[in-house]
């Protein structure tokens, strides 16, 4: 009778150890899956960071181009104003000689 009781306890212990082993395996697989997902997210974040950096460079270049364009337009307006003054003087001179 004692040996039957011991066999039942051993059977229960084996069952418990088997369940613990299955839980450990399942947990390990879950952690591995989460690690893969985290790695994928890390790669995506790194790629997005590079894109943001590239966009920053593009914005800087665009701002520089807009500033150059504004300066060029300012120069053109000054030259146009001088040309207009010169044409006004010429017109006045021409009208004065008639």
C-alpha positions in Angstrom: 0.0 0.0 0.0 2.9 2.4 0.8 4.4 1.8 -2.6 1.1 2.6 -4.3 0.9 5.9 -2.4 4.5 6.7 -3.4 3.8 5.8 -7.1 0.8 8.2 -7.0 2.9 11.0 -5.6 5.7 10.3 -8.1 3.1 10.4 -10.9 1.8 13.7 -9.6 5.3 15.1 -9.3 6.1 14.0 -12.9 2.9 15.6 -14.1 3.8 18.9 -12.3 7.3 18.8 -13.6 6.0 18.2 -17.1 3.5 21.2 -16.8 6.4 23.4 -15.5 8.5 22.3 -18.5 5.7 23.1 -20.9 5.2 26.5 -19.3 8.9 27.3 -19.5 9.0 26.3 -23.2 5.9 28.3 -23.9 7.3 31.3 -22.0 10.6 31.0 -23.9 8.9 30.9 -27.2 6.8 34.0 -26.3 9.9 35.9 -25.2 11.7 34.9 -28.4 8.7 36.1 -30.4 8.6 39.4 -28.5 12.3 39.8 -29.0 11.8 39.4 -32.8 9.0 42.0 -32.8 11.1 44.4 -30.7 14.0 44.0 -33.2 11.7 44.7 -36.1 10.4 47.8 -34.3 13.9 48.9 -33.6 14.8 48.6 -37.3 11.7 50.6 -38.3 12.5 53.3 -35.7 16.0 53.5 -37.0 14.9 53.8 -40.6 12.3 56.5 -39.6 15.0 58.4 -37.7 17.2 58.4 -40.9 14.2 59.6 -42.9 13.5 62.5 -40.4 17.2 63.4 -40.5 17.1 63.5 -44.3 14.0 65.6 -44.3 15.7 68.0 -41.9 18.6 68.3 -44.4 16.0 68.9 -47.2 14.2 71.6 -45.2 17.5 73.3 -44.5 18.4 73.3 -48.2 14.9 74.5 -49.1 15.2 77.4 -46.6 18.6 78.3 -48.0 17.2 78.3 -51.5 14.2 80.5 -50.5 16.6 82.9 -48.8 18.7 83.1 -52.0 15.6 83.6 -54.1 14.4 86.4 -51.8 17.8 88.1 -52.0 17.8 87.8 -55.8 14.3 89.2 -56.0 15.3 92.1 -53.8 18.2 92.9 -56.1 15.9 92.6 -59.1 13.4 95.0 -57.5 16.2 97.5 -56.8 17.4 97.3 -60.4 13.9 97.6 -61.7 13.4 100.7 -59.5 16.6 102.3 -61.0 15.5 101.4 -64.5 12.1 103.0 -63.9 13.7 106.2 -62.6 16.0 106.2 -65.7 13.0 105.7 -68.0 11.1 108.5 -66.2 14.0 110.9 -66.7 14.4 109.9 -70.3 10.6 110.4 -70.8 10.8 113.8 -69.2 13.8 114.8 -71.3 12.1 113.6 -74.5 8.9 115.4 -73.6 10.8 118.5 -72.7 12.5 118.7 -76.1 9.2 118.4 -78.0 
